[in-house]
C-alpha cells in the first residue's frame, strides 16, 4: 500500500453545491482516503491508496458526476 496525493483539475464547478457533488462522487470510492475540493482554484486534492484506485479512476468518477476532470501533471 502506497498513499499518493494528486491534484485533479475540475472544470464546471460554479458553487458550493458543485463542491459537494464532487466530494460525494469520490469520498465513498474504495481506496480514497481524503479529498479537498477547492472551488476558487477549480481543483481537488485527493489522497488515495494506489493499490486500490488511481487518480485517473477518481477523475472518471468526477466526470460521471457531470464535471470535466483531468489529472494535473505532477
C-alpha positions in Angstrom: 0.0 0.0 0.0 1.3 3.4 -1.0 -0.6 6.5 -0.4 -0.5 9.1 -3.2 -1.7 12.6 -3.3 -2.6 14.2 -6.6 -4.3 17.3 -8.0 -7.3 16.8 -10.2 -8.5 19.8 -12.2 -12.2 20.1 -12.2 -14.0 22.4 -14.7 -17.6 23.2 -14.5 -17.9 23.9 -10.7 -19.8 27.1 -10.1 -21.0 26.9 -6.4 -20.7 25.1 -3.1 -23.3 22.6 -4.3 -20.9 21.6 -7.1 -18.2 21.2 -4.5 -20.5 18.9 -2.5 -21.2 16.9 -5.7 -17.5 16.4 -6.5 -16.9 15.4 -2.9 -19.8 13.0 -2.9 -18.8 11.3 -6.1 -15.4 10.4 -4.7 -15.4 10.1 -0.9 -17.1 6.7 -1.0 -14.7 5.2 -3.5 -12.6 2.2 -2.4 -9.1 3.5 -1.8 -9.9 7.2 -1.4 -8.5 8.4 1.9 -9.4 12.1 1.7 -10.4 14.7 -0.8 -10.4 18.5 -0.5 -12.3 20.4 -3.2 -11.3 24.0 -4.0 -13.9 25.9 -5.9 -11.7 29.0 -6.4 -8.9 27.1 -8.0 -11.2 24.6 -9.8 -9.4 21.6 -8.4 -9.5 18.7 -6.0 -6.6 17.4 -3.9 -7.1 13.7 -3.4 -5.1 11.3 -1.3 -5.7 7.6 -2.2 -4.2 4.1 -1.8 -2.7 3.4 -5.2 -3.2 -0.4 -4.6 -7.0 0.1 -4.7 -7.6 3.0 -7.1 -5.8 5.6 -9.3 -6.1 9.3 -9.9 -7.5 8.6 -13.3 -10.3 6.5 -11.9 -11.1 9.2 -9.4 -11.2 11.8 -12.3 -13.5 9.5 -14.2 -15.9 9.4 -11.1 -15.9 13.2 -11.1 -16.6 13.2 -14.9 -19.5 10.8 -14.3 -20.9 13.3 -11.8 -21.2 15.9 -14.6 -17.9 17.8 -14.4 -14.8 17.9 -16.7 -12.0 16.4 -14.6 -8.4 15.6 -15.5 -5.3 14.7 -13.5 -2.9 17.5 -13.3 0.7 16.9 -14.3 2.9 16.4 -11.3 
